[in-house]
Amino acid sequence: MKPFHPTPKTLMGPGPSDVPPRILEAMARPTVGHLDPQFITLMDQIKSLLRYAFQSKNPLTFPVSAPGSAGMETCFVNLIEPGDTVVVCVNGVFGGRMVENVTRAGGTAVVVSDEWGKPVDPQKVEDTLKAHPESKILAFVHAETSTGVLSDAKTLCSLARAHDVLSIVDAVTSLGGVPVKVDEWGVDAIYSGTQKCLSVPPGLSPISFGERAIAAIEARVSPVQSWFLDLSLVMNYWQGDGGRSYHHTAPINAMYALHEGLLMLHEEGLAAAFYRHQSQHENLRDGLEDLGFSFLVEPDYRLPQLNTVRLPEHVKDEAAIRKSLLEKHDLEIGAGLGALAGKVWRIGLMGASACPKNVEKCLGALKEELG
Ligand SMILES: *Cc1c(COP(=O)(O)O)cnc(C)c1O
């Protein structure tokens, strides 16, 4: 056995995205203790940079020490008590996982279904909230990575407020790629991931909870079923002037990477980052359409960072093409999921991957492979 040296790849799938050298270098800095005063200072800076990314003043904003799925679970297990009703919008894979989270936490999921490739329909959500006045929470995915669809988070969160339910928003793929306005939209609980539009290696899940969500946690009569994700315990480590106490050993070097990635986002500015995703999407779109691909999703609610395209007629063995993209061009793109498997590709332009060099590389490689 020898040390592992992977071949550098161009990552244009549904995540992880390309990690800039600056972030990888940050990760290689000396490991310090998880209660070292220097590390506590870093934790505070991460919280403040995350508030910038989420466009929020929420004090309860920090990264959960595990990937996006753990952020999802943190929201559900802290806000649901056995017997609670949760309206869950399902228009792709990740909405389906939310349903699973609700039932495992002892809640009852009332599902609002929309076709894969379409956004969540606010009218159906409103009708469902009216029909289920016992509902405590409305949960939906802002950017569905399985299809490339953006849902109208602002409208959905205002419906949640109007019906006095809490909102849980999946912003794993949206954060850093398209606007996510936690305070302006009145989001109650939100989670994201590091390996999509933040271009940080996978393994952490930024979350943010507002006052109404915290009040719901404080009013719980039963303990949170997960010890590790119980916010009332984790917060003794992430909050508190002066005294912080051990809850778990934070993945120290992963936090260095997140800090560096968030610094880069702050230096570029949110507006510039959103513009870069959009303009690279437009370049890729034009090139793909020239090659005979067509988009699954209408332009009005199409994600710039995740391009789901139907394959040209003459392509018979799509898996073979993805294989040669990876083997001959060191280029990774994503396959279709569920009913879309074999019919579409998902080409990501997330974070640092949303650049002219990647767009050119992808179009050039496809031209060669499609003949
Ligand atoms: C990737 C993703 C997740 C899960 O994140 P992991 O880091 O893979 O656990 C959840 N929701 C959406 C929308 C995603 O794209």
The ligand as an SDF file (V2000), in Angstrom:
LIG
                    3D

 15 15  0  0  0  0  0  0  0  0999 V2000
  -26.5090   17.2250   -1.7310 C   0  0  0  0  0  0  0  0  0  0  0  0
  -27.8540   17.5380   -1.1620 C   0  0  0  0  0  0  0  0  0  0  0  0
  -28.2560   17.1050    0.1150 C   0  0  0  0  0  0  0  0  0  0  0  0
  -27.4320   16.1670    0.9560 C   0  0  0  0  0  0  0  0  0  0  0  0
  -26.1960   16.6550    1.2750 O   0  0  0  0  0  0  0  0  0  0  0  0
  -25.0160   15.6290    1.6710 P   0  0  0  0  0  0  0  0  0  0  0  0
  -23.8820   16.5570    1.9560 O   0  0  0  0  0  0  0  0  0  0  0  0
  -24.8150   14.7510    0.4840 O   0  0  0  0  0  0  0  0  0  0  0  0
  -25.4510   14.8700    2.8580 O   0  0  0  0  0  0  0  0  0  0  0  0
  -29.4850   17.5110    0.5850 C   0  0  0  0  0  0  0  0  0  0  0  0
  -30.3030   18.2920   -0.1500 N   0  0  0  0  0  0  0  0  0  0  0  0
  -29.9640   18.7090   -1.3870 C   0  0  0  0  0  0  0  0  0  0  0  0
  -30.9100   19.5710   -2.1520 C   0  0  0  0  0  0  0  0  0  0  0  0
  -28.7380   18.3490   -1.9260 C   0  0  0  0  0  0  0  0  0  0  0  0
  -28.4010   18.7550   -3.1590 O   0  0  0  0  0  0  0  0  0  0  0  0
  1  2  1  0
  2  3  1  0
  2 14  2  0
  3  4  1  0
  3 10  2  0
  4  5  1  0
  5  6  1  0
  6  7  2  0
  6  8  1  0
  6  9  1  0
 10 11  1  0
 11 12  2  0
 12 13  1  0
 12 14  1  0
 14 15  1  0
M  END
$$$$
